[in-house]
Amino acid sequence: MFSNDFTQPQNFGLQNSLLSILNGLDAYICVTDPDTCEILYLNDRIRKSFGIESDAAGQFCFKILQNVNERCGFCPYFQLKKEPDKIIVWEQQEPVINKIFRKTAMLIDWSNGKKGHLEYGIDITDIVHTQKVLQYHDNMLTAYKNIAIAFSQNDKPFGDVITNIVSLVADAVSLDRVAIWRRWTKPDGSYASQIYRWDKDSGGSTLPTTKLDNIHYSKFAPDWDSIFSNGECLNGPVSQMHGGDIFKEYGTISAFLSPVFVNSHFWGVTIFEDRHKELVYDKEQADIMKSAAHLCVNAIIRKEMMFEIAEQSDFNRIIFETAPIGFAMFNENYNLIDCNEYMSNMCGVSKEYYIEHFYDLLPKYQTNEVLSTHKAREMMKRAFNGETVIDEWIHCKLSGELVPCEVTLIRIKRNDKFIGLGYVYDLHNIKKLEQSVIEAEDRVKLILDATPMSCNLWDRNLNIIDCNDAAVKLFGAKDKQDYVENFFKFSPEYQPDGQRSIEKADMYLKKAFDEGGCTCEWTHLFRDGTLIPVEIKFARLEYKSDYIVIAYMIDMREHKRMIDEIEMALFKIQEANRAKSDFLSRMSHEMLTPMNAIIGIMQLFKHQSGTENIKEYIDKIDISSRYLLRLINDLLDMSGMEDGTFSLTKSVFSFNKMFRDVLKEVGYLAIERRQNLLYDLDTAIPSSLLGDSKRLAQVIINLLTNAIKFTPEQGTINFSASLLGKDNEMAIIRVDVKDNGIGISEEEQNKLFSTFEQMDGGLTRKYGGTGHGLAFSKKIIELMGGKIWVFSENNKGSTFSFTCKIKEL
């Protein structure tokens, strides 16, 4: 580049031309000695920018250009020394002139055979700044998009939605705290309460500050109302803000206050706070905060609306007045037949044009690449089939701008035909939700009639003025006119407390008008005279500069039925307790009988001089003791079954021997009553079994004892045991105990196997017993894998049978 010797006369012209070119370039050119860093050449632009009056040749570049005393750390010389043919490009901030350069460095041939270190710099300060601005705008657009997505997530809980919105704004604008204030007016001025608070240090949404409830802010900031009512915002350091003293207690340094309007009414204020520095938010930051303010407030309104619909505790027209949304009506051919102004305004056309060109205004495709016309008809088809359809939707303005929305489609019946209703939330520009949702009265009535909860309206003169279809259906009225004209005929003359229905109704309606609402229980009449218990909730509403009262009626018949079931269950529990008490009484009596016998015989022993009756006395003591011991063991076993600790024990035994032991214990009872006790044991029953012989014997003793007890003297009891078959090494044995005693009625049979139950009390006193034996036997047999049953007729005897499974060895 500079290889010619400029000192030669023939090269002077070339030198001047080249220097003129270099000095005229919009670039910074510096040539230095690569070894010493001495300046060989600077063009005019670099000298002018750095304020160098001379050509600075021979001076050190780092001293002149960087104001340091040694070679710069970023100097590419060392890399060029290793790779002389390399061209190095980098970006660098020049602190002396506060500019950013894109530099190019290389080694070039210089005069007199020397090498020169050339640095070529382009000022890219404006480019970098522009890139930052574009990045900033892009971040703002991304924040807008993410906020809209967060608001559209209706499957998320309200708290998550509003927290997501506020968190996105806080990240985009670097906020420390966000608060939403609800505003209202009183005769003495404007008041506000903090109803929502987001705090970065607390990790997100947190409880509102209790001290900031019901603040009379027009006293300390009287000009705020006029500022906010005109739609203006407050922006800047709180130290310069009139009324800003309220923030200082909470550490706020800068704030942005954005008023929010609903239906052209000043609803409240959203406050965005910075607790670290004084600043004024720029326009884009202000716009995103204003949008977030409206989104958050509309999220609150939508949450309140959904809650009221879910609870069915308010009038649909009031809901629509407080939550502006798009509304459209379709016929069975899926053609738009009506809409509100909000829908047409959203697309930037007249209402007539929107109705006529509805399908023409749709974008060709929805976000999922499905044709808009196809998806619209598919959604409406589902709605006309009775489904509530909720989905995302993209509308299109006449200008081509896309409007993301959420659409809810339902069907209702009108004039014996179904029509489709579409509710549209504008997710792109929530600020337009300030417009009225719907003003047409018959639209409101359609919504009211779609509400399943019965309700009616009353004017200040205590006259019923309207009702919904659910009320007509609840009382069996012919239609609404019949309901309104004959309302008091659908109540009995007197309520259950003895007060006349018309007088009591007037009392509650007056209370609702005076106090804003109340609740009471009421008894209505169906058209056929059936009594209908209901709970009525009265609520006072503003209507045309006056008040009306809406009464919601909740059918309490199912509730009453559940109460009756609970009372019946309580009665059964009391009956069970009574049965236990009777059981304890019988058990005490049964235990006293052998105990008295033992004591009486012992007294006889004391006065007995001979030995002629001793054996008889001892036998009776033995019998009574064994009976008493069995009662105690049975009582312990029943207790074990009640608390779940009862179980069977297994041992090897012989069925025949077990039965012979049973005969020893109960046979004397049959002998005393001169009864015939016959038995038949199947020889096919295995001789060696593994099971609980004690419990099996206990069951057989219970059945034989009962048979002996309820069979008259000289009667007959037949006992039989047979092998029914085998199942995987288990012998299935059937036992039958048949008597020709007094028999058991069908009613008594149903109670035989219940714990603590016994037959008729007169029989209990006559024959004795505790009433627990059969219930206990049933549980033992069930543990042995079998079942027990009875066949009996009054005065014809009874047959008790059971099966059990016992392992064969």
Steps between C-alpha positions, in 0.01 A plus 500: 500500500772747600788312339600797278754742634307827542829692543576465131380797292322281249282358784385830656188520281408144579548570871273803501226319312513198728500713815200694374315174448592367844409827672166505319395151610227467766736279698772523761845400361811461710838354395762426766837336526405144610802466724513841671135614476622835357244667276593500130173645369159629621229617261318828558181334637677325784704811585188713504298256713780462757589873497856449362622821339833370357554189295633329819758305300760342725278506812369186668153400385393374842589833658324714238191283434441313831672729752695210655874450553556162335385291209122430520393157621266456202767587241498231226872546431605177672253296297612669178861433588421125511282514185626797288254433214193490727232773502344552845152653549343591840272752670634738762372777729722814484469653849676825405231599247226264632437327169486142375710394200522196279877476440711319241872440560775368270872534424578696184814595309619845593761730348866417512427128520337524844180337621212706629216399744182629335177540702188593303200599718132559411277687748210263576371685809168587335463147364554344843262750656240424234542128562443557872192706427369230267576237762318711758195530269518128431507429876196724544313318218597165651371616835170610337468159336578307817257714700223428248579127517496509880161675500357247255580201722149459637575146618734651758379619841436874526795547738742337253371706205535840668835403658633400155386830347654712775823296505546547124448876529733518800773320305454722194498833689709400806231556763516426872132512591158516331170578673140518375267746673120491481343847510155622605340826602325611815333831581824627656729406211683214329616185676713207391616163634796290399348173377808337342873527562803351325836533674829392346668446838207285620521276195189616311135546591446564869227627730394865467629740763234526772585865573413588141134410526230764466747788444344847463754595235320816380613663826876462451490512118190701401615545139536127436130448426493763227829371354390137493144577390647665188692181426839652588776312678752603768861417414827577675676527838255507792699785656377722216148359499219680682356255752812286470559499877283190533766304306798602707393290799525192278839580346374601155733733308333513156149406392269478201127535579261387224122552533272220379154555355218246468197601293634859496493494879814579700546157658833538679876547473791262445829616656841381375790574739882517497677501840857555379532811282327814382383471140230590251370206298521543121201473266540132420539410866196713581295333223579148619417596860168657394414187302595281794285715729195439283583131460533450875179686574314306233647179639352601836168586336497174306582307816214670682271432207591130482456466875156658488395278210632189677313594817200618296463775754461807284303625209658441155427848377702649787788267418506621141490863610815449708686280249484623139538217250403429140163338438362338182194293408479224233213308347488125435664555158802650681428846355557806717165667570593757762791634704584786729697810406806364674535220243479731199729761658756230572524432127485870405172484302138591549265258668302450175818431303627256765175299494492487119871420453574291812674216318678740262664672800655178627869433429555207265661286770495482877819460700490121469493526118134396487275686259306765692167424329542128571587554866218755549236261366646206694489699828143620436389147412629380837323786675167425327541137614486625857872532580651810660792579268794709625793555266754754380410695189657755267280781364615737228445873459407648165860631486635146527616531862449176694316508833559200734190413704343234719159380381229324703208349303176366647149441375169619645141453394303792365156481341522118485830519310859478609727798449871519570654759732864595467693686772833648391784626720738733315844385617688749282366829627324460831463878529206478264316290759379832646222499242162358591457125443138512406212742533212315339252389767393173336871394484517544877182296544648218291802489729276515808290210373813294437583523872396172671441664842145631554482876544252789480509882513308739728451875472500749787121463533553130580347391171653206316606622156682209335636148546703244307395168346651304789252667739207414270615138492560477876138590585331338201363831370365515146732782395662816635175696491325230702791504747499880542123539523447211743827508694346490850286201398825305482545538877278358777294754692720449806867417531611219739565757777133606488557838332291589193702455184410839349594686818827313540592561135441874542721500810797337322465713186499820704806378687679430171420851367612663827811295577614384156415132539398214732440122505206295623338156479163476325236246411350525150227299330521312174193539280374158618529604867835333576701693759842620381746614768743761361770736620462855362788747465390862443743753346442867425618631158519844345263534207406818309596742778313291755519155658347162426531180701590167345401185690688173435321180609692183581291180501563340841314173441816303439659668801203407717512144370865473603413630848228235529752232401743627762226492765409145395866397527511658845187305598664177385809579706279561804320170434838324482599654833168386648567148371841504669342614825244220480781253428694610809184467707438147372863404545490620862185294561654191337817530707305555824301176455800257517673722754199485734485125446866462599457722808178320604657156471803617698260608778348151492851354537544696821191354657528150355592240759500193279649414165194366324442814285861619455550346155178658377607839639843473342347411162275806515792724602703358210216558253435856623871584504549370148198697381625813672849449355354459150302824540813687603702351210220583256493855630875534451470351151225746410719785620781370284273489198382853566853645512638276224743296714312169478664227288494123454771266622584176321577157642455139393170348617243229432147611416353192673693559825416871495130414469520246787644775722210724398251227600659480845443872549144535369365146521394536863275793400302272266486231767365748757224601258435136403571579135625273225838615369579305184810540287634370170869546409608438139781243494643681194609790719883477519628362830780758525432871446700821552294788637355670806309215665419714805313761295327236289383328820387839631272546198355150533443551875315827429273333244432191717444710814250721315322193358473343848390830652216566252383137466235375747558205731502161326572681173762387249822667383679357196867576438667400174841568346592407142782548252381711201824473309859620483664814363883507475571287810211670682214281624162668466284385792132571552333491843123502563326536838127431474241523776122482532480795739310828498640620166596854399294760314634653175538839669706350784712301253624830348653598836640163611858548382533869599733595783326567833157411353264237640151376435190634672562627857235269645680197359826633638360509851346155458791314336801712602807580289704807409421535132863498387556130423369489141670830401823363645452168322438678169834684524688179588347314204583787264862488620496129413392582145140388541154638562216441748123515450167394650173356377209523743126535543306601808411199718655260247862503606820633351802376307828685539763412240853609424793407278869539568831423332766313704832376370537124470825341615 
